[in-house]
Amino acid sequence: MDIFLRRRLLLAALATTALGACGQKTPKMQALPAHAAILALGDSLTQGVGAKPHEAWPTLLEERTDWEVINAGISGHTSAQALERLPDLLDEYQPALVIVCIGGNDFLRQMSAQAAKDNIRRICQQVQASGAQVLLVAVPQFSLLAAGTGRLSDHPLYQELAKELKIPLLEGAWAEILSKPQWRSDQVHANAEGYAQFAQKMQVFMHEHGWLK
């Protein structure tokens, strides 16, 4: 077999492999039954700062599903504080799914990104150890300058953790919303429309991954 023929066969094989990979579907998660407890663990973006309490995205998500969505967002909390209060929340609510959306205050206060990554890893691992499923939400690499210029992007630690732990990751949602002045109440918080946009993105993501029928 001449070198040119071998090269053509190799390229054809690689193309077939690539097409097969593109056709692979995202693995489906375990569907959640009606009235399942969903814990939304986070900071001000989960609490809903910048809008009225009934306009926070966990409340909107509950309205769009048959689930009980517990808003465990506390404004100002860091990943370390979320990790500290997680065991009590797991004991109290025994959730079927925990949505982890934390880290923004670590970035704003210029705290260690490695420490934040370690804390979020431990949060996800504790959730899995409890028997609950976990959904990780990427948070922008916050700085007041980035927020002011509308050029936010996800901190890379979220994608790294999602790959390491093999868990679903909702990417780009907050970066998009908080980059648009019409969806913000200030430089780092959404307004009512921004939280509604996030709830819609979350609902679509959950449907695509099989949690929501």
Secondary structure, 3 states (H helix, E strand, C coil): CCHHHHHHHHHHHHHHHHHHHHCCCCCCCCCCCCCCEEEEEECHHHHCCCCCHHHCHHHHHHHHCCCEEEEEECCCCCHHHHHHHHHHHHHHHCCCEEEEECCHHHHHCCCCHHHHHHHHHHHHHHHHHCCCEEEEECCECCCHHHHHHCCCCECHHHHHHHHHHCCCEECCHHHHHCCCHHHECCCCCECHHHHHHHHHHHHHHHHHHCCCC
